[in-house]
Structure formats: structure tokens, C-alpha cells
Amino acid sequence: MSTKQELLQLYEGQVVPRAFNAGFVIISYIVSLTGAASTLELLNRRTSRNGLFNHVILFSAAVTMGGIAIWCMHFIGNRAIVLGHDEFELQIAYSSGFTALSFFLPIFVLLTAFIAIGAHNKVPWWRICGGGTLAGLAICGMHYLGNASIDNYTCIYDPAYVVGAVLIAVLASTVALSLFFVFRASWTNTWWKRGVSAVVLAGAVSGMHWCASIGTKYRLIRLNESSQLARTTTVIVVICLSISAAFIIAGTIIYTAWAMRGYANKAQQIVLAAAIFDKSGRILVSTDGLLPSEKITDTYVERTQSDTFDIAHPLFHWMFQASRNWKGVSGMITGMTNHLAHLSKGGRDRRIRLINDNGQPIENYDIIFRELFCLAAANLADKMKEPLSNVGILWDEILATGAGGMHRIRHPSIHQIMERGIPENLAEKGESWTGRQQEYGRGSLMFLARRLDNSHDVERLQASGFRFADIRQVCGIIGSSMQIKTRNLGDKLMNMATFAEESTVMEPGVHLSFFGVRARVGSPGFDVLVKRGSRNLLPSMQIPLERLESWQMDIVRHLDRMSVPLILQHLDALKKLSPREMLFASQLADALEALRAWIDDPIFDEAVLTSKVVHVPCHIRAELNSANTCTMIALRLMIPIHDCIKNPKCEFIPLNFFKVHQMVYRDSPQHAAFTRYMHRELSPILKVAPVGSSQTSSQQAGRTNVRGNRLSLLSNSFRRLRHSRISSYPVDEDGNPIPTEVGPKSSSNSSDYTSSTSKLWNQNSSDRKRQCDDAASDSTAAHWNKTQEQPSSFGGILVSQEIKVDVRQAEDVSDSPLSLGLGRQSYCHGGPVPGGGPSQRATNMDRITLVKAGRGFDMEMKALSEGSIHAGTTLGSAVIESEKVNEYRRIALPTTVAAVGGGILLYSYRPRNIPGYEGPAVPPPIYGADGTFKLPRFPTVKSREEQIANLKKSSLKEGEEYDMLVIGGGATGAGVALDAATRGLKVALVERDDFSSGTSSKSTKLVHGGVRYLEKAVWNLDYSQYQLVKEALKERKYFLQTAPHLSSWLPIMLPLDKWWKAPYYWAGTKFYDLLAGSEGIESSYFLTRSKALDAFPMLKPTDLVGALVYYDGAHNDSRMNVSIAMTAAVYGATIVNHAEVTGLMKNANGKLCGAKVKDVIPGRNGQTAEDINVKAKCIINCTGPFTDSIRKLDDQDCKEIVAPASGVHVILPGYYSPSNMGLIDPSTSDGRVIFFLPWQGNTIAGTTDEPTKISANPLPDEKSIQWILNEISHYLSPDIKVRRGDVLAAWAGIRPLVKNPKASNTESLVRNHLVDISDSGLVTCAGGKWTTYRQMAEECVDAAIEEFNLPTKPFPNAPRVSGTEAVDDGAILNGTCQTHNVRLIGAHGFSKTLFINLIQHFGIETEVAKHLTESYGDRAWTVAALCKPTDKRFPARGERVSVLYPFVDGEIRYAVTHEYAQTAVDVIARRTRLAFLNAQAALECLPKIIDIMSQELKWDKTRQDREWKDTVQFLESMGLPEPMLSATRAQVEKGKIDFSSSLEYKMYSRHDKPPVAE
């Protein structure tokens, strides 16, 4: 190495040779790309020239571009220049002054460039060119200024390279900015398009730098005398700045993902969004193209069977009026916030409890719902930094959002239904598009619409961080983010922009209008025909007249009650009279013909004219000095419910909502009346809660940083408390009724409307007797309109007279063209109207009353019949969830987390749908037209006798052989049968004992990937273990999707006793989450010591420093197994339990061709049964631990492959663990893992892992039981004594670990599962775990199909497993494996609140109802129907077989008739889980079970005795204490079993007396 003096002598004054370090070249580009990407992300979020937010964005963009993309890249790039032979003394050194200047100068130049470009949505080309030029010059200027700061060299530049560098920088910058702003203006702002722009912009920096560097030579002035630390410091500064840019990118991604997750969650809720339009019709959105929105509540809670939250609901009407009176609402916001803050909260998320402990809506539910709406609007205003009065008016539609939607339920047209002749006769019910317009969605979306006419308002909103975009460009983003289930969202938004103008009123003059009313289908009330897009206007045509003269009125009166054809005839006759009468007749006839053409439906000819004209508000033309009303001549018609007007220019809306529409026109006098009524209604409720201004209370109710005055100074007259039920006729200070309730008050006791999401109501007779009109809704408004006399300007429609429509039965229209009708038995909403024949027609006539009252408008349908009109009842599933008022508005960008950490957070908290939490795949059952409840019609499963008959057919010479015969009815065997059946194969399954009688019913009840397997995979570098975990995590998601009623997610706690374990296990659980990927349930999290004790109070507090919680699945294993088998049977598989394979059949070639099967049930009845020769192309061996016994039937000399291991579990009382949290001990005394989990109300603990011998019902050994009890006592609180007598049941399961018979080392165990095919064709599928049963079955069937060339085929007529005509699931049965989509029996109609419907219909106990729905899913309807009625007030059905557990008699009958239960053990162990939960309780209820099964299966006394003996023997393997094994049935029935020697008897105090004070 040369000395400093030698180097100086060699190179002083000379050009030092150079080279480039490739690594630093790459790093320099990455740094530049990071800075450029963060710059474009920031510019993308700039919305205006004004506003602090935009100024910060602008400056930050200039810093990231100038300071990181340019400055950092320059110095890292110069580090890539190696001078000489990389001697430190020859490397470049910088002066600090020029270095600092080179940092700030490009930032100021770029600020100028970005200001020149502007922040408009569409940037002119000359601005982009100017900005690109300035950016390019900033890049070049910084480079050469940075070179000027070189202290020990003189730079020599080649002019050609200088010019080239400038051109590269300017052109590439211009191209990058052009691409960016083109993508931004078109809203195609996907990440990769911005990434392309960032790559080009980074290329401008790097290209310029390396072009200039190649053209630069370095002449040495002096050696570098600085320290190595100085050079390293520069790199550290660059790295820190680059990481800050990475923070910006990561923060932006995290914020966007959080926002999208929030919108995905809102799609399942009732949400209020702001739709603000500028003068050109553009809509206000965030920089991500999202509408400002706020959640109102998670779901609307129904109180009655017809309580739908739609535009016909009184709550929506109240909101509709309130949105026109925001000034009156704004003064009450603080009171509303305070009131909500003091309501009862529940759950970890502190949501408001809208359901009380009795299962009923809380007091003042309607008022709370209105408060939530007002607070959501206030929060929207605050988000946009606007006063509440400017937030907009409520749009007159509600859009369905979420994973549901109309695409999930396909309904045929009316004509198709009528042609098919369906018994329900939908044509007579009036089924039409309005009957099906209620979408089966999950959420509801309402809009507050506003039109901005002032450019200052537009600029103010843009300065607040919003942009205005063309509707067509962002409607796709809006629709997908909010999951809006409508195909014409763009048209609806454009209609919303027109609606916001509030300009849809009639023109001055005379109009001919059509007033068509039709009874609403599915709910009480009437619909009226209006113009589409102008829901406050009737279809009408203008007559070229300014007003009607008296002689013209005489002509109109002459036409009174005439139909359209008759009117035209009379008008034609009038044309022969005087000229003026001829002119008027022609004008009226032309208008009538034009209106007929506009309606374009034959039913228009049946309308009749009313001679009394009405006055309607209209546009005021100042230049014509016109009046503020116009004249309307009305044609009226009661449209039959089976007629469907298909004109796209008109639509039906609820009549009561049409009335509300007439009261909310601009400057309506009813606004003031509504405000007064609102204050009177709400102020007493708001004053009940103590007034507090603390931030904590406010935040609990919702965001309180709402602009405007929040404190309403209520007058003393409002201070008195009133009863929570408001009067139907509220009055003002003068005693006049106020028309604010257009509809009956909604309460838990009286509501006439239906919800599409959450239902909470009891079926009773009063709910069925609903009037077919809006009498309750209309009477309030009508009464007020008749008494209120206030002069004001008009808006809406004013109808001043009365129109009568004679309604008769459609078949009886013979005597008058003026009549439509309901005859002897009229139908309204699917219910008959009791009434007589022709003599009663006058009294059964409906009257449509159009009343003039002051300056308002009202329409009223009054039923004059004395009889009540019966309405059908709709029963639905409830999704009851407590309201969450507190929702934070923004998330702070992380500033102290590394880029890698940000990526992990993004991945961990990405938007996803939690499997198992979807709603039902099909709609809930309903009441039919005859008022009877329509239980689901589930497809019948062939009886066991029919299945055996099918097996016998195969043995006949002409019988068709099976494609596949599966031996073994455990999880794998049933899974193989289901997989093969859904691929169109002819398959049979036989099981020696019962489904899941072996290992499949004795698992740990977890659906998991296995954290312990993952730990072994990492430490042992075992790829097979890794694959096992990866596969299991994938299958875990399918479990929760295909059987949500039998499986659920379960948080599992991992307690920590040392702080150093926290990062170790945190990394492990996060790796577990990461490995789960899209199949993950929820992300793991850390709990402090106090939080851990709060979540799991039974933990020992000493040595506890915290805990980690991760998520896995849990399930009911044997019920899952039975459901898989029964689902296969529904899909056509022949499924037989208690059928033993006694031998295998081979053909002449030595290949298997079938099996000898023997039904063992006749032997239990003392009969003999012959062997059945079942012919099959393929034999599948899925017998678990008994695999080798079947293999030896094929080949006596085969080597055994099963290495059985015993796992013991114990069941403890439920108080040993929380009901919703499990626990894992990863390091027991001998290094094994033990689980401690809640299950079926008890606690399961296990498991051990010991070699064992194979037996049918292995006994749990006492050593293993004591080991488990000792281990769990180590982490439970010392206050909790773990006693042997607390063990309610214990069992041992045999895990069939397998060895590969074809492996070189046959002693090594297979870590996953094994599919082996013998020389004779026996397919063996063994090993694996419960979680991967479906994957095992898929691979097994794949192997069999390939080996035996089995003919798979599509399944064209798949059974409707759900019992409805709705699409069952997403499975496309095309001959491929679809079991990951095929829902099991019971899954289709299941929801978390199905049990409520079961209680309300059958009157069963809550605990029983929950148990039935979580064990049978939608088949709980059938089980409950099989329950014996009781003679009690409540429960009405369901006799418990054990007082300790919710198992009922209907389950036993269902097990026998629908699930092939043949023995008492089948019922107590596999159909119910009583034997696994409590062996002694199972013994106590055994007599009752045997009696019910004897009735169903016709058992004699001998068979009953045998069942008793066999079941008691089985209970020994379930841990039944030895003294009870000798108990007789008579002793159990009479309660004379001696418990005195049992541990349980001795544990409890039975004779202690109460303590006496000394």
C-alpha cells in the first residue's frame, strides 16, 4: 500500500483514474426511487393550492424529492465512484457549506415547480412542461452544486455530457409528471401506475447523475484528510432520510388499507355518506376516490315481523325531514352526545347496548337511532370542516351494501311463476319488481346530497383535503369500496346531483296527472306511481293553458268518474260545438293521449277522472309574474297488485314517503313545525343523562369536535320529563298537532315495518292483524294538515279534494268501467280481507283522500271496512349487535416504526372477511300467504334401510357396480365419500361401528395449523412440518366457511413468565399469522399482565409478566363428522353405518373388485344377516388406527404401517376457564404441549402422547389423568384447587401415526398423511389430522381417479341442501373437487342469531335454542319441530334429557330418523356429546334415551337390556367411576345409586350449618 506522500506525488495535479461500485449504483437508484415514490404519493394527496394540509403536503413533496430522491441519491452515487485503487486518501471529501446549500436549493426550486403545476384535477400541458423543466433543472443544479462542494478535487466536465444530462433530467421529469397527472386525472390511480411514474422520475435523477458522472474527470488537489467516520456519517444521514421516505410510503399504504378496511366494515352496517356536487356535476371524494361517510349503527333492530328499515319507515321519514332542518338539529348535538355517552355499554369495544338483558330493544330505541343519525351527520360535517347546516339533504333512496345482494337470490319473473303454477300463486300476491326490490344485503347506505353553486365553497372543501371528480371516473371506486349492490351506480349518483338542486317542481299552468295507487306487497301500506328520478311528482302532461276558466271547469265536471276511453269519446263530441270548446277539448284530448303514451301501459285506460281540480306548487317565473301554484286535473286508479307497470320512466314508491316528500320543499312552513316538535320530543330524553362536558364522555358517544353551536338553550317549557312513548298527535304551543310523524311510532311494542338485517320480534296474533293502509302513518299528518293554517309559499303537491276509488275483485269488473276490485274475499299483502259479497261492497270500499290543508299536501288511504285486513308475517334471522358510537376519524401515520415493521403491520391488519362471520347464505323462512309459517323444506335423506337395499342391488348380476367403496366412516372416510359424490361418482361408504366412533370423536376439538409444529419446523429446518402447518392453515378457513355452525374461531392465550420470552413467542405467533396469509382469522396480539388476568382470571398472578393471544379454530368433531356423512348422502352417496367389512373380493387378475359387507344391527336384535357382496371399481381404506386390519384382508404378508399413539383428554367444569378464551402451555414439565380450552360449556384439557395398543374403546389411564391435572395446576391460581373429583369425563383417543411402506426407511413416520395404492388396487389413506381431512380426501380421490380411470362428471341437478330455491353456495359441481365450497348440512341458513327465531317460533329455552343452532345449523328447525310439546307456560317445546345440559328429546328422534343412529351410544356420544361432557350425567339420562329410541326403532325388552349393558360398558371408556359400572336401570330410574363412596360426593359440603356470630 502506498503512503500518503507517494500518493500525493503520483496524483497531485493529475486526473485520478476512476471506477464504479455496482452495489452503490444499485443502492443509489433505490434511494432515488424511494424518494420519487414518496413524492408522487404526497402529490397525489394534494387537493388545492390553499389550506394548511395542502401546504404541508407541498413542502413535504419538495423535501422528499429534493432532499432524498436528488440529494441523497447524489451522495450515495458519488460513493459508488472509486478513485485510484480505492485508497481512502484519494476518495472524495466535501465542504460542509456547499453540501448544506446543495440540500436546500433543489427543495426551493422544486417548490416553485410544484406550485407552477398546480393542484387541479386536470393540469394543462404547459404547466406540466414548465414543472418538468424546473424539476429537471433542480436535478442538474443540485448535481453540479454538489460537485462544487468537493473539497479535494477539481472537476473537469465534458460539455456534451452536461447537455445530455440536462436533457435526460428535463425530458424524463416531464414524462414522469405527465404520466402521473394523466393517471391522476383519470382516477386510474392503482399503485403500479404511480410506481411506473416513480420509476421514470427516479430514472430522471439516476440517468442524469450517471450521464454527468461519466462526463466528469477528477483532478487531485490534495489528499482526503478527513476521518472515515465523516464518510460514514453521510451514509447514515442518507439512510435515515431514505427510511423517512419509506415511512411515508408505508404510512400511506397503511392508511389506505385502514380506510379500505373501514369501508369494507361499513358495508355491513347502516352508513351515512356525503354526496356533494359542484356546478359541473362532479362529486366530492377523498384522494383515494372514497366518499366521506360515517357509521350510524351496526344494524337496525326489528321489533315486529314487519319492521323494515327502508324508505317507507317512519325513522327514515324523520331523518328525511331532519336533513331539511339542520339548523334546528345543530343546537341539540351536544345533548345527543351526552345522552349517548351515558347509555349502557357492553363488550370490549364499548359499544352501546341496544338490546337489554331481556332480549328487547332498550327504552327510547327510536330516539337513540335518530340521535345516532344526527351525530353521524355532525361528524360528516366536521370531517369536511363545514357547519352542520351545510352537510346536505337526505336522498330519497337507500342502497344495499355488503356481501349480500340480489345476485345471491335469483327470482323468476312473474310470468314464469304464473306459467309454472306455483302453489303460492305469486301473481295473486302481487309479486313484481317491487315485491322483490328489497335486496338481501348486509348493510344500508344513505346519502346526504348537496349542490355547490359557489366556487368559494368548492375551494374550501378542496383545501380541506378533498377532490372533485367526474362521476363516471369514480363510481367504480365508490361502488367497490362500499360494496354497493346496484348495477347503475353512476346513473344514481347523477340523479342524486339533480336531486340536490331541489328543483323538481312543476311548471306554471294546467296539468293533467295520473294518480295510481297499489297495495304494497310484503308489508302494510300502499305504493304510488311517480316519475323516476323525481319522486315528488306524479306522471303528468301540461295543457297549454295558464288557468282553468269557469266554463272549462264545467266541462271537466261533465267528465267526472269517466274512464279514459269514455273521456276521449266525449271530448271528440265536444269538438263539434263552439270554437273555444273545440279548442279546449282538443288540448285536453292531446294531453290525455300524451299521458297515455307516456305511461305506456293498458291499465291506464281504466283510470277515471275526478272533476275537482287541485292546486300544486310550481316554478315561479319572475318575468311572467306567474303565481306560485299551478292547476292539476287528476286521473285516479287503484292498480291491482298483480299488475306490474314496466315503464322505465316511472316507479312505485311508498305512499307515506310520497306524502313526506310534499312537506319538505324549500321554504316549507312545516320545517318550523318539525323543529318545534323535534325539540319537544328529544329534549326530555336528552336531559335525563347528566350533563357533562368531559372529553371522555364525549368520545364514548362519538366525536364531539363538531362545528357550530352544540348547546341547545331549551326553554323552560321543554324541561319537564315525559313518558318515553310520545303521543301520536304532538302539538305546538297553540295546541295544533305537528305533522312530523308520517307513520306510527316505532317501538318495541308497535311497529308496522320490516328489517332486512336484524330482526327481534315475537310472533303474536296482533302482529298478523295489520291494516293494509298507512292509516297510522297518515292520520297524524292529515289531522295536522286539516287544522294548521299558515300562509307561505308552496312546494311539493297540494291536493285539495277527495278522490274515491271503488275497489272490487278483478273478476267482477262487469258492471262499471270505473271499478277495480276486491270481491267476496279480497287479498292485501297475502292476507284475506274478511268481508261479504255484493251487499258489503259499499262498506268495503277504500277511499283515497287528498286533503287541502293550509299550504301542505297530504294523501290518505282510509279503509272503511269494519273487518281487519290480515297481513302476512315475515320471519327472519337476527344479527343483534350492540351499537358502537365511538369511532375514530383518522389514523395517525406512524413515524417511529421501521419500514419493515410497517410492512408487517400492513400485512397483519389488512382488510379481510373473517370466515364464519358471514350471514346466512339463504334468506330465513317466512310466513306464507295463508298466514302459516313456512318451515324450510329440506331434501330428504334416504333411510338406512333404503341405503342397505342399494348395497344389495350392487351384488346382483345386473346391478351396477360402484365407482368407489369407502371403508371407514371417520372424518377422512366421510370426506372421501363427499368429495367423490360431488364429482359425479357412484360411491358407497360402510362403517363397522358408527360415524366418528373412533379417533374422529376423541380429538382436542381444535381446527388449527399447529403452533408447536411450526416451532419444530423452524428449529429443525423440517420442511415437511412446515408443509403440514401451511396446509392445515389453509384448511382451517374452509372449515369455518363450510360449517360455520359447527366451528368457530377461538382466541388462545400463551402466558409468559419471563420478559425475554415475549419477543420469542411474539415472533412465533406473528410468523403463524404470516403463514396463514389470506386464510388467517385474526392477528395475534400482546396482553399486559393486568389485561391477561382480566381475560383469564383463573391464571396464577405470580411470575406472570404478560401473555400473547393468537387465534385458531374450534369445532364439534363428531357432529362435524356426522354432518359430512349426511351431506354425502344428500348428494347421492350410499352411506351405511354399523356395516362391517368381513372380506375383500378379487377378480381373476388378482385385482380388487368389491367387498363382503355384513349389517351388524340384525345381530343386535337376535336376528341373522347375510353378507352383501358390494361390487366396486375401487376400494378406499380410511379406517384410521385399524388401517392395517383392512390391509391384511388384502395381503396377509403386508407390513404394518400404523404406529398408534394414545392421547388422553379430561373434561372439567366450565368455571376452570373463560367461555371465550383458551390457553396453551408450550413447555410442560416433560416438554410436551397441553391445551386448556372451553368446549360446550365445560373445559377440555389435554393431550398426552404415549405409545399404545389398538382397541375399539381404549380406557384413559389414571397416570395420564393425574399428569394433566398436575400440569394445569401449575398455571392456575393457587386459590383454585384442581381436584380429581372435578373430572367429569375422560377419554383416550388413538392417533394413527403412519409409516410409508414404500420408503427406504420404513421405520420413519410420515409427518403429514399418506395415500398408498397396493398392487391389488387397495387405496389406503391414513395419517394426517382432523383439520386436513378435506385435503386428504381430495388427494385420495385424485389418486383413485387417476389410477382407476374413474369417470367424473358434472352434477347438473344438485340437491337444494338449503331447503330453498336460493343459490346454496359457490360450489360449481363440474366434476372437479369442490368440497372447499360445498357447505355442509345445516350451514346454509345458519346465522349467529338464528336461535332467536327458534325461540320466537317454537318457544324453547334460550340455552337449548343456542345449542340446537350451533349443533344442527338450519336443521334446528326440524329438530325443534320433533321436540315434544310441554304443558308448561314456557318452554312450550323441548324436554331436557338431562337437567344439567341443553340436550332435548327432539335430538334423539332426529338422530334416529335423519342421522342413522342405531344404538344408545350413537346418541349419547356422537349425535349429542353428553358422554364426552359428563359420564355420570349420561348414565342418569340413559333410561330416557333408550325409551325414546325404542319407540322410534321398535326395540323389544331384550334389545333394551342389551343397549343398557353396552352403553354402560362404553361409559367406562368415558371415565365413568367404577362404583357406577354395576348400576342397574331400575336403580338409575329410581335415583337409588349409592354416591356416598364417590369422589364427587365427598368433595362438597352437605351438612355444614350457617356460621353463627360469636
Salt bridges, closest charged atoms under 4 A:
GLU41 OE2 - ARG194 NE 2.96
ASP151 OD1 - ARG222 NH2 2.84
ASP278 OD2 - ARG282 NE 2.72
ASP288 OD1 - ARG45 NH2 3.15
GLU294 OE2 - LYS383 NZ 3.19
GLU294 OE2 - ARG703 NH2 2.18
ASP298 OD1 - LYS295 NZ 3.14
ASP298 OD2 - ARG351 NH1 2.84
GLU302 OE2 - LYS759 NZ 3.89
ASP307 OD2 - ARG303 NE 3.07
ASP307 OD1 - HIS313 NE2 2.73
ASP349 OD2 - ARG351 NE 2.50
ASP357 OD1 - ARG353 NH2 2.47
ASP366 OD1 - ARG303 NH2 3.09
GLU371 OE1 - HIS339 ND1 2.72
ASP382 OD2 - ARG889 NH1 3.08
GLU386 OE1 - ARG450 NH1 3.05
GLU386 OE2 - ARG460 NE 2.68
ASP396 OD2 - HIS661 NE2 3.13
GLU397 OE1 - LYS492 NZ 2.85
GLU397 OE2 - ARG535 NH2 3.60
GLU431 OE1 - ARG436 NH2 3.51
ASP457 OD2 - ARG450 NH2 3.92
ASP457 OD1 - ARG460 NH1 2.99
ASP491 OD1 - ARG472 NH2 2.75
GLU501 OE2 - ARG451 NH1 3.22
GLU502 OE2 - ARG666 NH2 3.34
GLU507 OE1 - ARG621 NH2 2.66
ASP527 OD1 - ARG520 NE 3.03
GLU546 OE1 - ARG547 NH2 3.67
ASP554 OD1 - ARG557 NH2 2.54
GLU593 OE1 - ARG596 NH1 3.44
ASP605 OD1 - ARG596 NH2 3.00
ASP643 OD1 - HIS642 NE2 3.78
GLU651 OE1 - ARG532 NH1 3.85
GLU651 OE1 - ARG535 NH2 3.26
GLU681 OE2 - ARG370 NH1 2.57
GLU681 OE2 - LYS745 NZ 2.72
ASP732 OD2 - ARG676 NH2 3.60
GLU733 OE1 - ARG676 NE 3.73
GLU733 OE1 - ARG680 NH2 3.14
GLU741 OE2 - ARG370 NH2 3.03
ASP752 OD1 - ARG770 NH1 3.25
ASP767 OD1 - ARG770 NH2 2.72
ASP778 OD1 - LYS659 NZ 1.86
GLU802 OE1 - ARG847 NE 3.97
ASP806 OD2 - ARG808 NH2 2.28
ASP812 OD2 - ARG841 NH2 3.56
ASP815 OD2 - ARG808 NH1 3.79
ASP858 OD1 - LYS659 NZ 3.51
GLU860 OE2 - LYS862 NZ 3.66
GLU881 OE2 - ARG351 NH1 1.69
ASP963 OD1 - LYS1177 NZ 3.16
ASP979 OD1 - ARG983 NE 2.57
ASP993 OD1 - HIS1138 ND1 3.95
ASP993 OD1 - ARG1470 NH2 3.90
ASP994 OD2 - ARG1470 NE 3.19
ASP994 OD2 - ARG1471 NH1 2.59
ASP1022 OD2 - ARG1311 NE 3.94
GLU1031 OE2 - HIS1313 ND1 3.78
GLU1035 OE1 - ARG1334 NE 2.81
ASP1057 OD1 - LYS1061 NZ 2.87
ASP1112 OD1 - ARG1036 NH1 2.62
ASP1117 OD2 - LYS1005 NZ 2.62
ASP1117 OD1 - ARG1473 NH1 2.64
ASP1159 OD1 - ARG944 NH2 2.70
ASP1188 OD1 - ARG1191 NH1 3.19
ASP1194 OD1 - LYS1146 NZ 3.25
ASP1230 OD2 - ARG1232 NH2 2.63
GLU1250 OE2 - ARG1232 NH1 3.35
GLU1262 OE2 - ARG1284 NE 2.78
GLU1271 OE1 - HIS1274 ND1 3.77
ASP1286 OD1 - ARG1283 NH2 3.18
ASP1316 OD1 - LYS1302 NZ 3.32
GLU1338 OE1 - ARG1334 NH1 3.12
GLU1339 OE1 - HIS1313 NE2 2.86
ASP1342 OD1 - ARG983 NH1 2.72
ASP1369 OD2 - HIS1388 NE2 3.54
GLU1405 OE2 - ARG1440 NE 3.26
GLU1407 OE1 - ARG1440 NH2 2.89
ASP1418 OD1 - ARG1419 NH1 3.05
GLU1439 OE2 - LYS1488 NZ 3.69
ASP1449 OD2 - ARG1453 NH1 2.74
GLU1451 OE1 - HIS1411 NE2 2.90
GLU1459 OE2 - ARG1119 NH2 2.55
GLU1459 OE1 - ARG1471 NE 3.80
ASP1466 OD2 - HIS1138 NE2 2.74
ASP1466 OD1 - ARG1470 NH2 2.95
ASP1491 OD1 - ARG1529 NH2 2.36
GLU1496 OE2 - ARG1453 NE 4.00
ASP1505 OD1 - LYS1501 NZ 2.94
GLU1507 OE2 - ARG1164 NH2 3.02
GLU1507 OE2 - ARG1503 NE 2.88
ASP1510 OD2 - ARG1164 NH2 2.82
ASP1510 OD2 - ARG1506 NE 3.43
GLU1533 OE2 - ARG1529 NE 2.95
